[in-house]
């Protein structure tokens, strides 16, 4: 019964403080009673600045809490082809005026090139491959020529006109643009390009390769010249389909993963394709054999009800056209490149189709363009090709969680010590206050850096996050302790406290059930402001290298990664977005705290 009465008193107290509906005190309709909680809420809601900050903060909080489920992060992700990509969603934005006149589309890492039936070249997407080289700057002689074929590499473009003259532009630092004289004037059957190298196959089955010979096996054995029917270029090597229907590795590197060709590919192969690290052979019966380093699932060919008749390779995925007109994809799906739209899954009337890097293009017979895959990045990418938006969302969850848990720990310590010091006074008060002065006099950042550096090397990354929470909680309790002590000193002489003592209430009950509820509003203000301070501290530690370290993202270590004059000048999105989000969130939290402080201040209410 006693416990029920206590629970009933707590419910009554909460109702009268925050929920009181304002009943009339007599039948004559006198002024209604407004509870303190409702009065504070009314004052806060009328504070436009505080409400603006609250709305922005809640939206940010919702984004970082729910966002990771829609933007999952892979801490091991690293892609050199997506390094420092500028913000935008135009990687597959093909000019609508050329869709009905397209002969070829060549997808690049972050861009695309299209060749029309009249031999004109168009481009779209992020075509800047270095600070000074832009693939959009097509040479004038290429613009004036009637181009027959094009091929796009990682940082260069190769084109050939009807007479067999080859053109090259882009980054030529590693001999990508040094077209051999022997390649000029040939009747081109296939033009292809890979990572810093290019290849030309003529009608006689002879292959010419050029580019970075140190990083790629771009050579061909003389014994295979004249026998090659098709090639497929991976990142560091290529694979060849011979005229007799067999697959051969015609390069010189025996250690390359593509050199170990599976059994059963010595006859009956009709096409070859390749991703960055694998090769695939399509046999006449529609079966596909994949070999190489299939770390992204490229070798998991799905079962189909229709025979595969055409095969295309992206960076880490394959796209296949079926006999019934449908399309299937398998392999990596990080950017949605393996999620085929419903419009082309079955009975699609496809006029043209291609795939490359993380993009897929399909043009139907009625000239409808269908694309799927990587369209771009809203906030760009960093130096390792990681999506800045994804890291912002996931990093914000860690930063806010560290701040919130640190505040809870500091409040727990501060409230208990502050209540004891204010209520009992005397020796207890003196010991607690001297302890708080000692802790408060410690230089916080240097101490946190030392503790994090000494202890952090012995724990995991997850443990380091918990360590930062505990360090901040144990070093930030002094503010709430002083506030609670001052309020308790004032409240312990009030009549309701004296009455509680006279009724024989326990000291702990008086402190935490009678006095503490009357100072919760001030604690809420302090907690709000401390939340922002803890977030700033965590980010400062991460920025200085003593907090959470990459690849685990936080707003602080994202700014640390942009602490470079080159990044600040040339890759603005890497520091602007984290700085804006973090600064805006901190300002909004402080606006909320100021609004709460004004709402609980009676003098502010009178004004």
C-alpha positions as CSV (number, residue, x, y, z in Angstrom):
1,X,0.0,0.0,0.0
2,X,2.8,2.4,0.9
3,X,4.4,1.8,-2.5
4,X,1.1,2.4,-4.2
5,X,0.7,5.7,-2.4
6,X,4.2,6.8,-3.4
7,X,3.5,5.9,-7.0
8,X,0.2,7.8,-6.8
9,X,1.9,10.9,-5.4
10,X,4.5,10.8,-8.3
11,X,1.7,10.6,-10.9
12,X,-0.2,13.4,-9.2
13,X,2.9,15.6,-9.1
14,X,3.7,15.0,-12.7
15,X,0.1,15.7,-13.7
16,X,-0.2,18.9,-11.8
17,X,3.2,20.1,-13.0
18,X,3.0,19.3,-16.7
19,X,-0.5,18.2,-17.7
20,X,-3.0,20.2,-15.5
21,X,-5.8,21.0,-17.9
22,X,-6.7,24.3,-16.1
23,X,-10.0,23.5,-14.5
24,X,-12.1,26.4,-13.2
25,X,-11.7,26.9,-9.4
26,X,-15.3,27.7,-8.9
27,X,-18.6,27.9,-10.6
28,X,-18.3,31.7,-11.2
29,X,-15.7,31.2,-13.9
30,X,-12.7,32.7,-12.2
31,X,-9.2,32.6,-13.8
32,X,-8.0,29.2,-14.7
33,X,-5.0,27.7,-13.1
34,X,-2.0,27.1,-15.5
35,X,0.6,24.5,-14.4
36,X,4.2,25.6,-14.4
37,X,5.0,23.0,-17.0
38,X,2.4,24.3,-19.4
39,X,3.5,27.9,-18.8
40,X,7.1,27.0,-19.6
41,X,6.0,25.1,-22.7
42,X,3.8,28.0,-23.8
43,X,6.7,30.4,-23.4
44,X,9.1,28.1,-25.2
45,X,6.7,27.6,-28.1
46,X,6.4,31.4,-28.6
47,X,10.2,31.7,-28.8
48,X,10.6,31.7,-32.6
49,X,14.4,31.5,-32.5
50,X,14.4,28.5,-30.1
51,X,11.7,26.7,-32.1
52,X,13.6,27.2,-35.3
53,X,16.7,25.6,-33.6
54,X,14.5,22.8,-32.2
55,X,13.0,21.9,-35.5
56,X,16.4,21.9,-37.3
57,X,18.0,19.9,-34.5
58,X,15.2,17.3,-34.5
59,X,15.4,16.9,-38.2
60,X,19.2,16.4,-37.9
61,X,18.7,13.9,-35.1
62,X,16.1,12.0,-37.1
63,X,18.5,11.9,-40.1
64,X,21.4,10.5,-38.1
65,X,19.2,8.0,-36.3
66,X,17.1,6.7,-39.2
67,X,19.5,7.5,-42.0
68,X,22.0,4.7,-41.4
69,X,19.3,2.1,-42.2
70,X,18.9,3.7,-45.7
71,X,22.6,4.7,-46.1
72,X,24.5,1.7,-44.6
73,X,28.3,2.2,-44.4
74,X,31.0,-0.3,-45.4
75,X,34.1,0.6,-43.4
76,X,36.3,-1.4,-45.7
77,X,35.1,0.4,-48.9
78,X,37.8,1.9,-51.0
79,X,37.6,2.7,-54.7
80,X,40.3,4.7,-56.5
81,X,38.0,5.4,-59.4
82,X,35.7,7.4,-57.2
83,X,38.3,9.6,-55.5
84,X,37.3,13.2,-54.8
85,X,34.2,13.3,-57.0
86,X,32.4,16.6,-57.0
87,X,28.8,16.7,-55.7
88,X,26.1,16.2,-58.4
89,X,23.8,13.6,-59.8
90,X,24.6,13.8,-63.5
91,X,26.8,10.8,-64.2
92,X,24.2,9.2,-66.4
93,X,22.4,12.3,-67.6
94,X,22.5,11.6,-71.4
95,X,21.4,14.5,-73.6
96,X,17.9,13.8,-74.6
97,X,18.6,15.2,-78.1
98,X,20.9,12.3,-79.0
99,X,19.0,9.3,-77.5
100,X,17.3,8.4,-80.8
101,X,20.6,8.8,-82.8
102,X,23.0,6.9,-80.6
103,X,25.4,4.4,-82.1
104,X,27.6,3.7,-79.0
105,X,27.7,4.6,-75.4
106,X,30.9,4.2,-73.4
107,X,30.5,4.5,-69.6
108,X,33.5,5.8,-67.6
109,X,34.2,5.9,-63.9
110,X,32.1,9.0,-63.3
111,X,31.1,10.1,-66.8
112,X,29.9,8.8,-70.1
113,X,30.6,9.3,-73.8
114,X,28.1,8.9,-76.6
115,X,28.7,8.5,-80.3
116,X,25.9,9.3,-82.7
117,X,25.2,7.8,-86.1
118,X,26.6,10.9,-87.8
119,X,30.0,10.4,-86.0
120,X,29.6,13.1,-83.4
121,X,30.8,12.7,-79.8
122,X,28.9,13.9,-76.7
123,X,29.8,13.6,-73.0
124,X,28.2,14.0,-69.6
125,X,28.9,13.5,-66.0
126,X,32.1,14.3,-64.0
127,X,34.6,14.5,-66.8
128,X,37.5,16.2,-64.9
129,X,40.1,13.5,-64.3
130,X,42.8,15.8,-62.7
131,X,42.9,19.4,-61.5
132,X,43.9,20.5,-65.0
133,X,42.6,17.8,-67.4
134,X,39.0,17.6,-68.4
135,X,37.8,15.0,-70.9
136,X,35.1,17.4,-71.9
137,X,37.8,19.3,-73.8
138,X,37.5,17.2,-77.0
139,X,40.2,18.2,-79.5
140,X,39.0,20.2,-82.4
141,X,40.2,17.7,-85.0
142,X,38.1,15.0,-83.3
143,X,35.0,17.3,-83.4
144,X,35.5,17.8,-87.1
145,X,36.1,14.1,-87.9
146,X,33.5,11.5,-88.6
147,X,34.2,9.1,-85.7
148,X,33.4,5.4,-86.2
149,X,34.2,4.0,-82.7
150,X,35.1,5.3,-79.2
151,X,36.6,3.7,-76.1
152,X,36.8,5.1,-72.6
153,X,39.5,4.3,-70.1
154,X,39.8,5.4,-66.5
155,X,41.3,8.8,-67.4
156,X,41.5,8.9,-71.2
157,X,39.4,8.5,-74.4
158,X,40.4,6.8,-77.6
159,X,38.5,7.4,-80.9
160,X,38.9,6.2,-84.5
161,X,37.4,7.6,-87.7
162,X,36.3,5.8,-90.8
163,X,39.8,5.8,-92.3
164,X,41.4,4.2,-89.3
165,X,43.0,7.3,-87.9
166,X,43.2,7.1,-84.1
167,X,42.7,10.1,-81.7
168,X,43.4,10.2,-78.0
169,X,42.9,12.8,-75.3
170,X,42.9,13.0,-71.5
171,X,45.6,12.1,-69.1
172,X,48.8,10.9,-70.9
173,X,51.2,10.8,-68.0
174,X,51.6,7.0,-68.2
175,X,51.6,6.7,-72.0
176,X,47.9,6.2,-72.3
177,X,47.8,8.7,-75.3
178,X,51.0,7.4,-77.0
179,X,49.2,5.6,-79.9
180,X,51.7,3.4,-81.8
181,X,52.2,4.1,-85.5
182,X,51.4,0.5,-86.2
183,X,47.8,1.0,-84.9
184,X,47.1,3.8,-87.4
185,X,45.2,3.0,-90.6
186,X,43.9,-0.4,-89.6
187,X,40.3,-1.5,-90.2
188,X,39.1,-1.6,-86.6
189,X,36.9,-4.4,-85.4
190,X,37.0,-3.6,-81.7
191,X,38.3,-0.6,-79.7
192,X,38.7,-1.0,-75.9
193,X,40.3,0.7,-73.0
194,X,41.1,-0.2,-69.4
195,X,42.9,1.2,-66.4
196,X,45.6,3.4,-68.0
197,X,45.9,1.3,-71.2
198,X,44.1,0.9,-74.5
199,X,43.6,-1.9,-77.1
200,X,42.8,-2.1,-80.8
201,X,41.7,-5.3,-82.6
202,X,41.6,-5.2,-86.4
203,X,39.6,-7.3,-88.8
204,X,42.5,-9.6,-89.4
205,X,42.6,-10.6,-85.7
206,X,45.7,-8.7,-84.8
207,X,45.9,-6.8,-81.5
208,X,47.7,-3.6,-80.7
209,X,48.0,-2.5,-77.1
210,X,49.6,0.6,-75.5
211,X,49.7,2.4,-72.1
212,X,51.1,1.8,-68.6
213,X,53.2,-1.3,-69.0
214,X,54.4,-1.2,-65.4
215,X,51.0,-1.7,-63.8
216,X,49.2,-3.6,-66.6
217,X,50.0,-6.6,-68.8
218,X,49.3,-4.7,-72.0
219,X,51.3,-6.9,-74.4
220,X,50.4,-9.8,-76.7
221,X,52.3,-12.9,-77.6
222,X,53.1,-13.1,-81.3
223,X,51.8,-16.7,-81.5
224,X,48.2,-15.4,-81.1
225,X,48.4,-12.6,-83.6
226,X,45.8,-13.1,-86.3
227,X,43.8,-15.6,-84.2
228,X,42.0,-13.2,-81.9
229,X,38.2,-12.6,-82.4
230,X,37.4,-10.4,-79.3
231,X,39.0,-9.0,-76.2
232,X,37.8,-7.9,-72.8
233,X,39.8,-5.5,-70.7
234,X,40.1,-5.7,-66.9
235,X,42.0,-3.3,-64.7
236,X,45.5,-4.8,-65.1
237,X,45.1,-7.3,-67.9
238,X,42.9,-8.5,-70.7
239,X,41.4,-11.8,-71.9
240,X,41.0,-12.9,-75.5
241,X,38.5,-15.0,-77.4
242,X,40.1,-16.8,-80.4
243,X,38.5,-17.5,-83.7
244,X,38.2,-21.2,-82.9
245,X,35.9,-20.5,-80.0
246,X,38.5,-20.9,-77.2
247,X,39.6,-18.5,-74.5
248,X,43.2,-17.6,-74.1
249,X,45.4,-15.4,-72.0
250,X,47.6,-13.8,-74.6
251,X,49.6,-11.6,-72.3
252,X,52.9,-12.4,-70.6
253,X,52.1,-12.3,-66.9
254,X,51.6,-15.8,-65.6
255,X,50.8,-14.5,-62.1
256,X,47.7,-12.5,-63.1
257,X,44.4,-13.8,-61.8
258,X,43.0,-13.9,-65.3
259,X,45.8,-16.2,-66.6
260,X,44.3,-19.3,-64.8
261,X,41.6,-20.1,-67.3
262,X,39.1,-22.8,-66.1
263,X,38.7,-26.0,-68.0
264,X,36.0,-26.4,-70.6
265,X,36.7,-23.0,-72.3
266,X,38.8,-24.5,-75.2
267,X,35.7,-24.6,-77.5
268,X,32.2,-23.3,-77.8
269,X,32.7,-19.8,-76.4
270,X,30.9,-17.0,-78.2
271,X,31.8,-14.0,-76.1
272,X,34.1,-12.8,-73.3
273,X,33.6,-9.9,-70.8
274,X,35.5,-8.6,-67.8
275,X,35.1,-6.6,-64.6
276,X,38.0,-5.0,-62.8
277,X,39.4,-8.3,-61.4
278,X,37.5,-11.1,-63.1
279,X,36.7,-12.4,-66.6
280,X,33.7,-14.2,-67.9
281,X,33.1,-16.5,-70.9
282,X,29.6,-16.9,-72.5
283,X,29.2,-20.3,-74.2
284,X,26.9,-21.2,-77.0
285,X,24.4,-23.0,-74.7
286,X,24.0,-19.7,-72.6
287,X,26.1,-20.8,-69.7
288,X,28.5,-18.3,-68.2
289,X,31.9,-19.2,-66.6
290,X,33.6,-16.6,-64.4
291,X,37.1,-16.7,-63.0
292,X,39.6,-14.4,-61.3
293,X,39.3,-12.5,-58.0
294,X,35.5,-12.6,-57.5
295,X,35.4,-10.9,-54.1
296,X,32.2,-9.0,-55.0
297,X,30.2,-12.1,-56.0
298,X,30.8,-11.8,-59.7
299,X,31.0,-15.7,-59.9
300,X,27.5,-16.1,-58.5
301,X,25.6,-16.3,-61.8
302,X,21.8,-16.4,-61.2
303,X,19.6,-19.1,-62.7
304,X,17.4,-17.9,-65.5
305,X,14.4,-19.2,-67.4
306,X,15.8,-17.9,-70.6
307,X,19.2,-18.4,-72.3
308,X,21.8,-15.6,-72.0
309,X,22.7,-14.3,-75.4
310,X,24.9,-11.2,-74.6
311,X,27.2,-10.4,-71.7
312,X,28.6,-7.0,-70.4
313,X,31.0,-6.3,-67.6
314,X,31.0,-3.3,-65.2
315,X,33.5,-2.6,-62.5
316,X,32.3,-5.3,-60.1
317,X,29.2,-6.6,-61.7
318,X,27.9,-8.3,-64.9
319,X,24.9,-7.5,-67.0
320,X,23.4,-10.0,-69.3
321,X,20.7,-9.8,-72.0
322,X,18.4,-12.8,-72.3
323,X,16.9,-14.5,-75.3
324,X,13.4,-13.5,-74.3
325,X,14.5,-9.8,-74.3
326,X,15.0,-9.5,-70.5
327,X,18.0,-8.3,-68.6
328,X,19.7,-9.7,-65.4
329,X,22.6,-8.4,-63.3
330,X,24.7,-10.0,-60.6
331,X,27.7,-9.1,-58.5
332,X,28.3,-5.9,-56.5
333,X,25.2,-3.8,-55.8
334,X,26.7,-1.0,-53.7
335,X,25.3,1.7,-56.0
336,X,22.3,-0.1,-57.3
337,X,24.0,-1.3,-60.5
338,X,22.7,-4.8,-60.1
339,X,19.1,-3.8,-59.4
340,X,17.5,-4.1,-62.8
341,X,14.4,-1.9,-63.4
342,X,11.1,-3.7,-64.0
343,X,10.9,-2.2,-67.4
344,X,13.7,-4.4,-68.8
345,X,13.4,-7.5,-66.7
346,X,11.3,-9.4,-69.2
347,X,10.3,-9.0,-72.9
348,X,12.1,-5.7,-73.3
349,X,12.4,-4.6,-76.9
350,X,16.1,-3.5,-76.6
351,X,17.8,-1.7,-79.5
352,X,21.0,-0.9,-77.7
353,X,22.6,-2.0,-74.4
354,X,25.9,-1.5,-72.6
355,X,27.4,-1.6,-69.2
356,X,30.5,-0.2,-67.6
357,X,31.9,0.8,-64.2
358,X,28.8,1.3,-62.0
359,X,26.4,2.3,-64.8
360,X,24.0,0.4,-67.2
361,X,22.3,1.9,-70.3
362,X,19.4,0.4,-72.3
363,X,17.7,2.0,-75.3
364,X,14.5,0.4,-76.5
365,X,13.3,0.3,-80.0
366,X,11.0,3.3,-79.4
367,X,14.1,5.3,-78.3
368,X,13.3,5.2,-74.6
369,X,16.5,5.5,-72.5
370,X,16.6,3.4,-69.3
371,X,19.5,3.7,-66.9
372,X,20.4,2.2,-63.5
373,X,23.4,2.3,-61.3
374,X,25.5,5.2,-59.9
375,X,24.0,8.5,-60.9
376,X,26.3,10.6,-58.6
377,X,26.9,11.8,-55.1
378,X,24.8,14.5,-53.4
379,X,27.8,15.6,-51.3
380,X,30.7,14.2,-53.3
381,X,33.3,11.7,-52.2
382,X,36.5,11.8,-50.2
383,X,40.1,10.8,-50.9
384,X,39.2,7.1,-50.7
385,X,36.1,7.3,-52.9
386,X,33.7,7.1,-50.0
387,X,30.4,8.9,-50.1
388,X,30.6,12.0,-47.9
389,X,26.8,12.0,-47.3
390,X,26.9,8.4,-46.0
391,X,29.8,9.2,-43.7
392,X,28.1,12.4,-42.5
393,X,24.9,10.5,-41.5
394,X,26.7,7.6,-39.9
395,X,29.3,9.9,-38.3
396,X,26.6,12.1,-36.9
397,X,25.1,9.1,-35.1
398,X,28.4,8.4,-33.4
399,X,29.0,12.1,-32.5
400,X,25.5,12.6,-31.1
401,X,25.6,9.3,-29.2
402,X,28.9,10.1,-27.6
403,X,27.6,13.6,-26.6
404,X,24.3,12.2,-25.2
405,X,25.8,9.4,-23.2
406,X,28.5,11.7,-21.8
407,X,25.8,14.1,-20.6
408,X,23.9,11.3,-18.9
409,X,27.0,10.1,-17.1
410,X,28.0,13.7,-16.0
411,X,24.4,14.4,-14.9
412,X,24.2,11.2,-12.9
413,X,27.4,12.0,-11.0
414,X,26.7,15.7,-10.7
415,X,23.1,15.3,-9.4
416,X,24.1,12.8,-6.7
417,X,27.1,14.7,-5.4
418,X,25.3,18.1,-5.7
419,X,22.3,16.9,-3.8
420,X,24.5,15.4,-1.0
421,X,26.6,18.5,-0.8
422,X,23.7,20.9,-0.7
423,X,21.5,18.9,1.6
424,X,23.9,17.8,4.2
425,X,26.4,20.7,4.1
426,X,29.3,20.8,6.5
427,X,32.1,18.3,5.8
428,X,30.2,16.7,2.9
429,X,29.8,20.0,1.2
430,X,33.4,21.0,1.7
431,X,34.8,17.6,0.4
432,X,32.5,17.6,-2.7
433,X,33.2,21.2,-3.6
434,X,37.0,20.8,-3.2
435,X,36.8,17.7,-5.4
436,X,34.8,19.6,-8.0
437,X,37.3,22.5,-7.9
438,X,40.2,20.1,-8.5
439,X,38.4,18.4,-11.4
440,X,37.3,21.8,-12.8
441,X,40.9,23.1,-12.7
442,X,42.3,20.3,-14.8
443,X,43.0,21.3,-18.4
444,X,40.3,19.2,-20.1
445,X,41.5,18.7,-23.6
446,X,45.1,17.8,-22.7
447,X,44.0,15.4,-20.0
448,X,41.4,13.8,-22.3
449,X,44.1,13.5,-25.0
450,X,46.5,11.8,-22.6
451,X,43.9,9.4,-21.3
452,X,42.7,8.6,-24.8
453,X,46.2,8.1,-26.1
454,X,47.4,5.9,-23.2
455,X,44.3,3.8,-22.8
456,X,43.0,4.0,-26.4
457,X,45.9,1.9,-27.8
458,X,44.8,-1.0,-25.7
459,X,41.2,-1.1,-26.7
460,X,39.3,-1.7,-29.9
461,X,37.6,1.1,-31.9
462,X,34.3,0.4,-30.3
463,X,35.9,0.4,-26.9
464,X,37.5,3.7,-27.7
465,X,34.1,5.2,-28.3
466,X,32.9,4.0,-24.9
467,X,36.2,5.3,-23.4
468,X,35.6,8.8,-24.7
469,X,32.0,8.8,-23.3
470,X,33.3,7.8,-19.8
471,X,36.2,10.3,-19.9
472,X,33.8,13.2,-20.8
473,X,31.2,12.0,-18.3
474,X,33.7,11.9,-15.4
475,X,35.3,15.3,-16.3
476,X,32.1,17.3,-17.1
477,X,30.0,16.7,-13.9
478,X,31.2,19.8,-12.1
479,X,28.8,22.2,-13.8
480,X,25.7,20.2,-12.9
481,X,27.0,19.5,-9.4
482,X,27.4,23.2,-8.6
483,X,24.0,24.0,-10.0
484,X,22.2,21.3,-8.1
485,X,24.1,22.2,-4.8
486,X,23.0,25.8,-5.1
487,X,19.4,24.9,-5.8
488,X,19.3,22.4,-2.9
489,X,20.8,24.9,-0.5
490,X,18.0,27.2,-1.3
491,X,15.2,24.6,-1.3
492,X,16.2,22.7,1.9
493,X,14.8,25.5,4.1
494,X,11.4,25.6,2.4
495,X,8.3,24.6,4.3
496,X,7.6,21.4,2.3
497,X,11.1,20.1,3.2
498,X,10.6,20.9,6.9
499,X,7.2,19.2,6.7
500,X,8.7,16.1,5.1
501,X,11.4,15.9,7.8
502,X,8.7,16.2,10.5
503,X,6.8,13.4,8.9
504,X,9.8,11.1,9.2
505,X,10.7,10.9,5.4
506,X,14.1,9.5,4.7
507,X,16.9,11.9,3.7
508,X,17.3,10.2,0.3
509,X,13.5,10.5,-0.3
510,X,13.5,14.2,0.6
511,X,16.5,14.9,-1.7
512,X,15.4,13.0,-4.8
513,X,11.6,13.0,-4.5
514,X,10.9,16.3,-2.9
515,X,13.7,18.7,-3.8
516,X,15.0,17.3,-7.1
517,X,11.7,17.5,-9.1
518,X,11.6,21.3,-8.3
519,X,15.0,21.9,-10.0
520,X,14.5,19.6,-13.1
521,X,13.9,22.6,-15.4
522,X,17.3,24.1,-14.6
523,X,19.0,20.7,-15.0
524,X,17.3,20.4,-18.4
525,X,18.8,23.7,-19.6
526,X,22.3,22.6,-18.3
527,X,22.0,19.2,-19.9
528,X,21.1,20.8,-23.3
529,X,24.1,23.1,-23.2
530,X,26.4,20.3,-22.0
531,X,25.3,18.2,-24.9
532,X,26.7,20.7,-27.4
533,X,29.9,21.0,-25.3
534,X,30.4,17.2,-25.3
535,X,29.8,17.0,-29.0
536,X,32.4,19.7,-29.6
537,X,34.9,17.9,-27.3
538,X,34.5,14.6,-29.0
539,X,34.9,16.3,-32.4
540,X,38.0,18.2,-31.1
541,X,39.6,14.9,-29.9
542,X,38.8,13.2,-33.2
543,X,40.1,16.2,-35.1
544,X,43.4,16.1,-33.2
545,X,43.7,12.4,-33.7
546,X,43.0,11.3,-30.2
547,X,39.4,10.3,-30.5
548,X,37.6,8.0,-32.9
549,X,39.9,7.3,-35.9
550,X,39.1,6.4,-39.5
551,X,37.6,4.5,-41.1
552,X,34.9,4.8,-38.4
553,X,33.4,8.2,-39.2
554,X,32.6,11.1,-36.9
555,X,32.1,14.7,-37.8
556,X,35.4,15.5,-36.1
557,X,37.6,13.0,-37.9
558,X,35.9,13.9,-41.2
559,X,37.1,17.5,-40.6
560,X,40.5,16.1,-39.7
561,X,40.7,14.3,-43.0
562,X,40.1,17.7,-44.8
563,X,42.8,19.5,-42.7
564,X,45.0,20.1,-45.8
565,X,45.5,23.2,-47.9
566,X,45.0,21.3,-51.1
567,X,41.7,19.8,-49.9
568,X,40.5,23.2,-48.6
569,X,41.3,24.9,-52.0
570,X,40.3,22.2,-54.5
571,X,37.9,19.7,-52.7
572,X,35.7,22.1,-50.9
573,X,32.8,19.6,-50.3
574,X,35.0,17.5,-48.1
575,X,35.1,20.1,-45.3
576,X,32.1,22.4,-46.1
577,X,29.4,19.8,-45.6
578,X,30.8,18.4,-42.3
579,X,31.5,21.9,-41.0
580,X,28.1,23.2,-41.9
581,X,26.2,20.3,-40.4
582,X,28.2,20.2,-37.2
583,X,28.1,24.0,-36.8
584,X,24.4,24.2,-37.5
585,X,23.6,21.3,-35.1
586,X,25.7,22.9,-32.3
587,X,24.2,26.3,-32.8
588,X,20.7,24.8,-32.7
589,X,21.4,23.0,-29.5
590,X,22.6,26.2,-27.9
591,X,19.5,28.0,-29.2
592,X,17.3,25.3,-27.5
593,X,19.2,25.8,-24.3
594,X,18.8,29.5,-24.4
595,X,15.1,29.1,-25.1
596,X,14.6,26.7,-22.2
597,X,16.5,29.1,-19.9
598,X,14.2,32.0,-20.8
599,X,11.2,29.7,-20.4
600,X,12.0,28.7,-16.8
601,X,13.0,32.2,-15.8
602,X,10.0,34.0,-14.1
603,X,11.5,37.4,-14.9
604,X,11.8,36.5,-18.5
605,X,8.2,35.5,-18.5
606,X,7.2,38.9,-17.1
607,X,9.0,40.7,-19.8
